[in-house]
Amino acid sequence: ADGEVCLSAQQEVSSCCFDQCHICEDEEEIDAELEVYYNGKTMKCTDVDNAFNENSVFADSEQCNTAKEDFRDTCCYTAPATPCNLCKRGTDYFDLMGINYVSFMDKTQTCADVSNMMFKREEQGSEACTTVHDEYFDTCCNTKCSLCGENGLEAGVKVNFEGRSMTCLELDLGLLIEAGSEACESVTSQFADQCCYEKPETPCRICNGEGVGVNTEASVLYLGTNTTCDSLSNYLGSREEQNGETCKAAATDHYDTCCYERCSLCEDGKSDWETFVQYEGKSIACGDFEWILRGQNVAADSDKCSAVKEEFYEKCCYTAPSTSCNLCYVDGQYLEVSVDAQVTYQDEPKSCGSLYNSLFMREAADSEQCNAAKDELADTCCFEKCQLCQGGFMDTTAMVMVNGQEVSCQVLENSFSKDVIVAGTEQCNTVRQEYADACCYTLPDSPCRLCGAGSEVAAGETVDFYGTTMSCTDVANKLAMSEESGGDMCSSVQADFATSCCFATCPICPSGFNLRWEVDVEYNKATISCGEFDGIIKGNGVMKGTTDCLSLQSTYSSACCYNYATSSYAPGSSPSTGGSPSNDGTYASYSSGSGQADVESASLVSAAAVSSPCNLCEPGEVGINAEILFNGVETSCSEVYHFLAIQTSEGSETCTMGKNALRDACCLKKCDLCAGGGIPDWYAMVNVNGNSMTCLELDGIITDSMIEAESDQCNDVLSVAAPACCYVPPEESCNICKSDSGMNDVLTSVEVTYGGTSSTCGAIFNALFSREEQESETCAMVTNDLAEQCCYNKCSLCDPLQTNTAVSVEHDGTQLGCGEFDSYIFASNFIVEGSEECAAFQTDYKDE
């Protein structure tokens, strides 16, 4: 974060970023359904937040604070631990009659809207929940006995009830008794066989197939009765299975009469929604043709379909280009679009904005049409926008008065596009003269840093910055962009705000231990080096001394840390060449010294008690976006996933109920690459259907494709991928540098060619160590071929005596511990025992 490349990039894009105003605080949710009156019009709460972004409304500005005061109570809420269920009475849950209307919050709303609001915002048993429940339960909740429940109702079938003949529908409507009562169970058990039928799992479709429709105007004779194809399709769809004999027979008998291939204007191409045409006396968007032709039952092989295609295909349809035409990319420069300017293109009037969008969707960048449009219309439609801070940078936090209204400098410059203020004009020069001093600055040669080395800015903290409330991030950015390091202002701000705004970052290695950059570890199912992992921890803002920090150190310091001064690894471990996560989230590392697995278990998450969000699917499962009924309302699995994750906690009553009711419908057990046993090697290469990829990439494809465990498709993938992606750790790991005289060291960076592939000795050593047994033929063969190139007898300072690690000596002007010669100097420089260089070290330092 403190590197020159990062700082340079931050300085370059400083004008692009600002701390945006939000109605709700970080710990609150925003209600996407509610509307408020803002800036002269009614809009959803989420649209107000979007307007803040578009208009660059800054956090802590007067405009932001006023909006929060006006809208926060309406728009913001904290998700309840146990959500209010409108239709829960005691321990019983009743169906929601979502389409019923009630007067709620001074306006007419559906029961579904009321139920959703209570479920999102209020705790079960709270005063608000109880009040709404008492007032709306009878209107919104269906406690009436249902003759067939979730099964279908044979509405026209005649039955005899209490001496009167009536239809099943009349009987169902007349059951004014409560669901679950003895009277209800008595009636339903008596008439269920006559009045009810089981709905099919896979409904019958007599016109089954992509692009095939039902002719709603045609009729057929079915079971002696003349009926429309539409009615027949609906009837069979509600009662018969797709693979049932009744469905197959109906499809065979009536497919030719009832079914047709629908006419599609653009077929596999795309419809241009920006283009409007005249059709049957009306102006319509080209994209509307698909619905119009379907509603008119126009068949693909009809004269009408051919006539429509002949007249409108060229105007309405296109194939998306690989590189889109940008009307205003001229002579290597991206210009602004004069959106409202009017031009004539292909004999039709268009706005430049509409023309720009149409060309971008339809034409390739190197096409004749694109170049011709640029030659003809770029001068009219495109312009170089005035830059407020030419040669400098914009202070996005600065505010200026424009026409009596306070706006940010960013909003002022954004208005140049709409107002078409062109670079180099007198209008542009006038605006610069008036506002550049307040809005613009030049970058310092040596930027001031609010926080020193080993510490980071506390992004969530705010301070009173000399009379203005600012976030610590804004203070740090302001200093880095405008003040020189060592200057009076820099020193003053550091003295005043470093304590409030800076925190010490968490190091992987405890005090006195050094980081082994090159060692690989497993984190979040990916293999990364300890050096990369150290950067991730700092980037995530983990503070030194916290529970999170201590947990990470206890898990990874064994593999990543080494004390050169004492020749020891971090407490409780031996040297590690990598490891892998076990099924329960623990970390297993493998010792390169002994070849034996040394398993060290430690939680990868903070030991602090944290309420985790409800996850509808279990580990190893993926979500299916099916259409379902949830809380009596038609919705989709994806909506329920989102709802449970943001509204409920894992283990809560609501979460458990949701899983019990919906997990089978919404979750699929994913195909596991290593289901047959072994540990995944995520970065091993595998070839599937002619495509080479890592096992991690293949696992992502399996997830995206929703390939189910134990399916034929899963078995096909595993037969190819499992041998390449999965391995069982050896009992005694192969060490190609092991000899009869002991263990030699590896020349890790030496490159060799083996088996037709170029690699380093370190990579080959690690691969064999993790996968091959010491006594295997492969280990013996590679050892025989590569031991001389890859292994050496490292120089030992004191052999056969013990090294006194407590003593330090001076070497090349640096004070070193005696142990650092063996572990660091000799290892990093590959100094061989018996060499002149080794003898020189032994002569100079052995006696000490």
N, C-alpha and C positions, 0 to 999 in steps of 0.2 A: 504493500500500500504506500510505502514511503519511497519506492523506486522512482528513478528519473523518468522512465517511460510512462509509468502510471500518472505521475504528476503532470507531465507534458500533455498527456491525453486529457486529463481533467481540465487543464488550462484551455485547451483547444475547444472543448465543448461546454465551457462554463456557461455560455449564454443559452444553452439548450435545457438547463435543469433549474428547477425551483421547488421549494417546499410548498406543495399545493394545500389549499384549504380543504378540509373535509368536515361535513356536518357532524359526524359521529367520531368519538374517540376510538383509539386503537382496539380497546377491549370490548367495544360495542358493535352490534350488527346494525346495518341500515335496512329498513323495510322497503323492499323493491315494489310493493303493491300500493303503498299510500301516496297520495298526491297533495301538493301544497301550492300556494299561490306565490310565485317568485318572478320578479323582474317583469311584471305586467302580464303574466300568463300562468295557467295551471300546468304543472308538470310533476312527474314522479320524483320521489326523494332522490333516487339514483341519478336522474337527469340533472338535478341541481348540482350534484357533485361533478358531473360531466361538464356543466356550464362553468364551474370554477376552473376546471382544467383548460377549457377553450379560451377563457378570458384571463388566464394567469392570475387568479385570485390567490394571494399568498396567505399561508397560515399566519395567525397572529395579527393580520391586518384588521383595520376597523371594519371593513366590509365583511370579512370572515366572521369576526366576533358577533356582529349584528345578525348575520344569517344563522349562526349557531343558536343564539338566543331565541330567534323566531321559530326555528324548525326542529331543534334537537329533541324536544319532548315528543313531538309527533313522529319523527322519522327514525329515532334511534331506540334500541332496546338491548338488554342483556339477556342472552338465551337462558331460559329457565332450566333448572336441573331436572325437574319433573313437570313436563308441560301440561297445561290445562286442557282437558278433554271435555268438550262441550256435551258429548253424549255418553259420558260415564256416570252411572248412578250406583253408588255403593261399590260392589265388585263387578257389576254387570256393564257391558259395553253394548250400545245400541247403534244401529245404522244411522248415518247422517242423511237427512233429506236436503241435499245441497242446493237444489234449485228453488226451494221455498224462499220467499222474500220476507224480510223483517225491517223495522226501522231501528237502525243502530248508529250511534254517533251522529245523530241529526240528519241521516240520509238513508235512503232505501238501499239495502244490501242483501245479497243472498246469504243463506245459512252457511254455505261453503266459505264465503269471505269471512264471516264472523268466526267460524271454527278455526280457520287458518290463522287469523290474528291472535286468538286466544292461545292456540297451540304454540305459536312462535314466541309470544311475549310474556305470558303469565304463568305463574306457578300453580300447579294443582292444589286446591285448598286455600288459595289466597282470596282476599276479600273481593278483588275484581273478578276472579274466576267464578266464585260462588254467586255473585250478583248476576253475572251474565247467564250462568247456568240456570238459576231460578227463573229468570225472565224469558229465556228462549228455548228451554228444553222441550216443552210440549209442542212448539211450532217446528223446531228443527230436527228433532230426534224421533225416529220411527220405532215406537214401542208396540205397534199394532202387529197382531199375529199375521204371518204370511203363509199362505197355503202351500207354496212350493219352495220357499226360501231361495237358495241360489240356483235351483233347477228351473227349467222352462215351464211355462203355464200353457196348457191346452185350452185357450180361451173359449172356444166354441163348443166344447164337449158338454153334453147334458148330464146332470146328476140329480139325485133326489135328496134334499136336505130338510129334515124336520117336516116331511109331508109335502114339500113344495118342489116343483121341478124348476131348475135354473141352470145356467151355464157355469162352468168352473170360474170364469171371470167374475160373474155376479156373486158367486159364493166367496171368492177371495176378497172382493171389495166390501162385502157385508160382514166380515169377521172383525167386529169391533171389540176384540178381546186382546189382552196383552201377550206379547211374545214370551214363550217360556212357561206360560201358565198351564195348568192341567187341562183346562178347556181347549186351549190352542193345540196341545199335543194330541188330544183326543180327535179333533176334527182333521188335523193333518194326517194322522195315521190312518183314518177311515177313507180319505179321498185321494191320497197321494198317488196310488196306482192308476186311478182313472184320470186325474187332472194334471199330473206332472210328468215331465220327461227329462232325462239327463242330457245336458248340453254336451255337444261333441268337443273333444280336445283339439282336433284339427278339423274345423268346419268344412263341409263339402262346398266346392266351387265348381259348378258345371262348366264354367268358362275359365278354367285354370290356365295360367301361363302369363309371361311378361308381355305386356302390350295387347292383351286380349280383353275385350269388353263384352258386357251383356247388352243385347239389343232391347232397349226398354219399350220399343214400339211393337215388337213381335209377340205372337201368342202361339201356344201349343196345346195339345190335348194330353193331359197327365192324369192317370188313374180315372179316366172317364169324365174329367172336368176340364173345360176350356179355361186356361189361365195365361197370364202374361209371363214372358220369360223372366222379367224382373221379380215377380211374385214367386215364381218357382225357385229362382236362385236364392231368394231370401228364406223361403220355407226350408229348403234342403240345407242351407247354411246354418240354420238354427237347430237342426235335429240330427243330421247324418254326418258320419265321419268321411273324410276325403277318400280313404281307402276302402270304405264299405261297399257292399254289393249294390245297395240302392243308389248311391252316388254314381258309381261306375255305369250302372244301367241308364240313369237319366242323362249322363254326359254323352253316352254312346247314341242314345235315341234323339237327343235334341241339340247337340252341339252345332250342327250345320244351320239350324234355324235360329238359335238363340245367341250364338257367339260370332264375333267378327274381330279381325285384326284392326285395331284402332289406327286411324290416320294420324301421323305425326309430321308436322310441317318440317321440322329440322332433323328428325330421326336421331342419329348419334351426334349431331352437331349441337351448338348452343344457340339460344334465342337472344337477340339483341333487345333488351328491355328499354334501351335508350331511344330506340327508333319507333315512331308511331306511323300507322298506315290507316287508310280508309277501307273498312270492310262492312258490307251490308249497310251502308249509310252511316256508320259510326267510326269515330277515331279510336283505335285501340293500340296498345303496346304489342309489339311482336310476340312477347312472351305469353299474351293472353290466348293465342291461337290454340294451344294445347287443350285448354279447358273448354273453349267454345266448340272445337271439333268433337271432343268427347261427349259434350252435352247434346250434340246434334246426331250422335251415332254415326259419324262419317267413317266409312271403312277405308282401309289402306288401298284397296284395289278399285275404289269407286271413281267415277268421272269427276265428282266434286273435289275429292282429295287431289287428283291430278291437276285440276284447274287452280286450286289454292296454291299448290307448290309452284306451278308455272308462273303465277303472278307475284308471289311474295317471297319465294325462297331466297333469291339473290339479295333482297332488301333486309330480310329478317334473320338469316342464319349465317353462322360463321364457325370456323374451327379455330380455337384459341392458339395464337402463335407462340413459339417457344421464347422469342424475345419481342416484347411489345413495342409498338410505335409510340414514341413520345413526341407529340407535335412541337413541344417547346424545348427540345434538346437540339440546340442549333450551334454548329461549329464548336462542338465539344463543351458547350456551356448549358447548364440547366437554367432556363428562364421561367418567370412566373406566367401564369395563364390569366388573361383578362376575361374572367368567367362570363361576364354579362355582355360582352361585345358581340354584335350580330354580324354573321357572314352568310354567304350563299355557297353551299357545297353540293355538287352534283345536282344542280338546279333546284335545291330545296333550302329554305332559310333555316339556319341553326344558330344557337349561341355557341361561342367558342368553348364554353365548358362542356356542352353536350358533344360537340365535335371531338374535343380532346378525349373524352371518355370512350366514345365510339371507336376512334382510331386505336386507342390503347387496348381495347378488348379484341378488335377484329384483325388488325393489320400487323405484319411483322416489321421490325425496325428497318430491315434492308429491302422492303418491298417497294415497287414502283408507286403504289398508291400512297404510301407514307411519304416518300420523297416529293411526290407531286403536291401533296397537301401542304408540306412544309414550304415548298417554293412559292405556292400561291397565297397561303394564309398565315404563315408564321409572323410576318411583319404586323398583321392586324391583331392577331390573337396573343402574341407573346411579348413580354417586355422585361428588361433588367430592372429588378426592384431596387429602390433606394435603400442603402445600408446606413442606419443611424450612426454606427460606430465604425466608420471606415478606418482601417489601420489599427483599431483597438478592439477592446472587448466590452460587452454589455454587462452592467451590474443589474442582474435580474431582480434583485431585492429593492432597487431604487424606485421611488414613486415620483411622478411629476403631475402638474396640473395641465390638462388639455381641455380647452373650451369649458373651463369652470368645473371640471370633474377630475378627481384624482385617479390616475391609472398607473400601472406599472410600465416601465420602459419597454418590456417585452410586448405588452398589449399595444403600445404605441407603434412599435415597428411592425407588428402583425397587421395593423390597419393599413399599412402601405400597400399590401397586396389588394385589399378590397377597394381602396381608393385609387389604385393604379398610379402611385407616385413613382416616377421613373428616375433611375440613377442619372446624375449629371444635369438634371433640370433645375431651374431656379427654385421650384417648389421644394425639391429635395435639399438644396443648399440652405434654404431658409429654415427648414425643420431641424437640420443638423446644428445650425448656429444657435437655435433656441434651446435645444435639449441635450446636446452632446456632453457638455460639462457635467450635467447631473447624472447622465446615464452611462458614460463610457470611462474606461480606464485602460492603462497599459500594464502588462505583466511585469513583475519584479524579476531581476536577474537571479536572485537567490531567495525563493519564497519563504516567508515566515511559517514555521510549524507550531501550532498551538500545543501539541503533545509531543513529548520527547520520545527517543528510541525505547522500544519495549512497551509502549503504551499506545492506546487507540482512543479516538473520540467517542464519548458516550452518546450515541445517536439519539436516544430518547429523552435526553435531558434538555431543559431550557434554562436560560439565565436572563437576568436584567442587564442587558448590554448598554450601559450608560444611558438608561432611560427608555430603551426599547426592548421588549421581550423577544428574544431570538433563541433558536435551537443551537445547541453546541455545534452541530454540523454546519450551520450557516456561519457561525463565528469563525470556525476553522477554515471554511472555504473563503470567507471574506479576507482573512489574513493571508492565506496562500496566494490569492489572486491579486492582492493590492499592496501588500507590505513586504519590505525587504527584511530578511533575517538579520537580527542584531540591531535593527532600527528602534527608535524610542517607542513608537506605537506598538511594535511587535513585542518588545520586552514588557511594556506596561500591561498588555492584554494577557500575556502568558502569566504574569504575576497575579493578575486579578482573577483569571478564570480557569487556569490549568487544574486546580484542585477540584473544581465543580464539574469540569467537562472531560477529564481524562481518567482512564483506568488502566491498570497493569494487565496485559494480556496473558493468557494461560499458555505456558510452554509445555510441550510434551514431557520434556526431561526435567526432573527435579534439580535443585541447586547442587552443583558439583559434578553433574553429568553432561556429556556432550551428545549431540544429535548425530545418528548414523543416517546420513541423507540417502544413501543408495539402497537401504534395506526395504523390501516390499512388505506391506501388511494388507489385510483385508478390511475394508470399511464400507458399509452400505452395499455389500455384495460386489464391490469392485476392488481390484488390486491397485494400490498406489504406493509411491515411495514415502518413507517417513518424512522426507523434506517437504513433499507436496501436502501431506497430512497436517504438518505443523502450520503451513500457510492457510489451510482450510479452517483450522481451529481459530486462528487469529481473525480470519475474514468473517467468521460467525460471531465474533464479539464475546467469546467465552472468557470470563474474568478469572484472573489468578486467585487461587484460594477458595473458589466456590465449589459446591458439591459436584457440579458438572465437570469442572477442571480436575478435581481429585479422582473422579471416576475414570476420565479419559487417561490420566496419567497411570492409574493402577492397571488399566487394560493394555496400554500400548508402550509404556516405558520399558518393559522387559525386552521388547523387540527392537526398539528405536534408540535406546540410550546406552552410553558407554562412558566410563570414567578412565581416560587414558592415564591419569596420574596413579590410579590404584589397580589398573588392569582388570577391572571388574565391571560387570553389567549392572543394570538397574536392579534394585533389591528383588530377590526371589526368582532370578531367571538366569539363563545361560544364553550365549549368542544365538541369534535367530536368523534364518534365511528367508523367512516369510511365514505365512500361516493361512488359516481359513476359518470362516465363521462356522460354528456348529449350529444345529437346528434350533437350539434354545437361545441363540443370540450371544453365546460366549465366544471367546477367542482362543484358538489353538495354535501354538507356535511350535516349530520343529527345530531341535538343536542340531547344529552342524557339527558339533564336537563329538557327540556320542552316536548320532544317528538314531536316537530313540525319541519318540514323541513326548514332549514335555508340555502337558496341557495345563493352561492357566485360565481359570474361569473368572470372568468379571463382567458385570453388566455394561452394555454399550450405551445405556441411557443414564440420565441423572438419577442418583439415589433419592433425590427430593420427590415428595409425593406430588405428582402432576396428574390432573384429570385429563385422560386421553379421549379424543372424540370417538363417537360410536362408528364402527365400521360394519356395514351390513354383511359383507363377505369375510370369510375366514382367510387366514394366510394360505397361500397356494391357490386361491380362487380368484377369478376375474368377474367383473360385472357384465350382465347382459341388459341392454336397454330395451326391455319388453314393456308393453302396455299393461298396466295393472290397476286394481282398485285398492286404494289406500285411504283408510279413515272414511270410507264411503264415497270417495271422490275418484274419478278416472284420472290417472296420471301415468308417469313412466318410472321405471326403475331408477334412471339417472336422477330424476327429481327427488326420489326418496333417499338415494345415497347422499345427495347434497344436503337434504333436510336433516337427516339423522346426524351427519357429520358436524353440522354447525349448530344444531339445536340440542343434542343430547350427548351424554357421556357414556363411554364403554362401561357395561355392567349395570346401567340404570334400568328401571322397569320398562321405560319406553323403548330403549335400545333392544332389550331382550325380547319384548313383544314384537317389535319390527322384524327381528331376525327370525323368530319362530314362524311368523306369518308369511314372510316374503323371500327368505333366503333361497328356498328351492326354486322360486320363479325367477329370481334376479341374479343368481350366482352360478358360476360354472367352475368346476375343478379343472385348473389349467394343466396342460401336458407338462410334466416335469422332466427336463433333460436327463436327470440322473435318478429317475424313479427306480431303475434297476439296481441302484447301489453306486457308491462312490461319491466323490467330491467334485463339484464343477470347477473346471479351469476356464474362467470366463474369457480369458484373452488367448486361448488356443484357437487356431484357425480350422474351419470346417468348410467343406464344399457341399452345397445343397442345390440340386437342380442346375448345376453349372455355375452357381454363384459362390464366390469365396467370401467368407465373413467370419467375424469372431463369434465365439459361442454366446457372448453377451448380446451381440446384435441378433443372433438367431432366437434367443430367448425373448427379445423384444418383439420379433415378428410373430412368434407363437402367441404372445399375449394379445397383440393387435388383431390377430386372425381368430382369436378365441378357439384355439384347438383344444379339445377336451381330453382329459386324461383317459387312457385306455381305449380311445377311439382308433379306428383304422388309420386315420391321418396321423395321429400321435405315434402309433407304432411304426409307421413308415418313416417319420422323422427320426425317431430314436434309433432305428436300425442303421441309419447313416451317421447320426450325430453323436450318439452316446459313446462309441469307442474313441472319438476324437476329443470330446468335451469332458468326460468323466474319468476319474482315476481313484484307486484305493491307495492311501498312503502305505508305503512299505513298512514292514516290521523293523528291518535293519536297512537304512537308506544307503544307496549306492554312493560311494565316495571315490571318485576317480583318482584322487590324490593320496589314497591310503596305500601304504606299502608295508613290506615285512618289518621295516625298521621303525614304523610309526606313521603319523599323519604329516604330510607335506602341505604347503599352502598353495592357493590357487592364484594364477596370474590372470585376474579377473578381466582386465581390459584387452588382453591379447586376442586378436582376431584369427580364426582358423576356418578352413573350408572342410566341411565334413558331410558326407552324404549328398554332395552337390549343392549344399547351402552354406553361405558365409554367416558366421556367428562369433560371439565372444566366448572365451573359455568360461567366464562367469555365468553366462546364460546357460551353457551346456551343463555345467556343474549343477546349477539350481534345478534344471529340468530333470536330470537323472536323480538328484537327491530327493525330490518330491515324489517321483513315480516308480523308480526301479529298486529292486532288492539288491543288496550287496553281492549275493551269490548268483545273480541272474546272468544269462549269456550276454545280454545287451550290455550290462555293466562291465563284464570282463572284456568284451570286444572293444568298447569305447576307451576303457582304461588302457588297454594294450596299444590302441591307435593314437591316443592324445595325451597320455600322462607326461611324456617327455616335453611336449609343446606347452602344456597348460599348468604343470606343477613344478614347484621348486622347493628346495630345502632352505627355508628362511633363516637368515642370520640370527643367532641368539647371543645376546650380550654376555650373559653370565654362565651359560651351560658348561658343565653340569651343576653349577652352584645355583642357589636361589637369588632372585633379583630383590634388592632392598628398595621396595617401592616408596618408602617414606623419604628417601634421599633425593634431592634435586641437584642438578649440575647445570653449568652454562654451556650452551652449544650454539655456535653461530650468533652470539649476542642475545640468545633467548634462554630463559631459565626453564629447564625441562625436568620432569620426574624421571627417574631411571627406568621406570616401567614403560614410559612413552617411547623409548627406543625400539623395544620389541614390538609393541602394539601399534605404533604409528609410523615412526621414521623408517624402520625396516620394511614394514608391510606396504606403505604407500610408495616406496621407491624400489620395491622388489629386490632388496639386497640379499644376495645368496651366501649361505654359510660356506666358509673357505675362500671367499673372494678377497681381493686386496682391500676393497672398501670395508668389508665386514671386519677384517683383521685390524684395520686402522681404528675403527670404533672400539673394538675390544681393547686395543692397546691404550687408547686415550681414557676410557671410562670404566673398564672392568674393575680395577682396584678400588674405585670410589663407590 
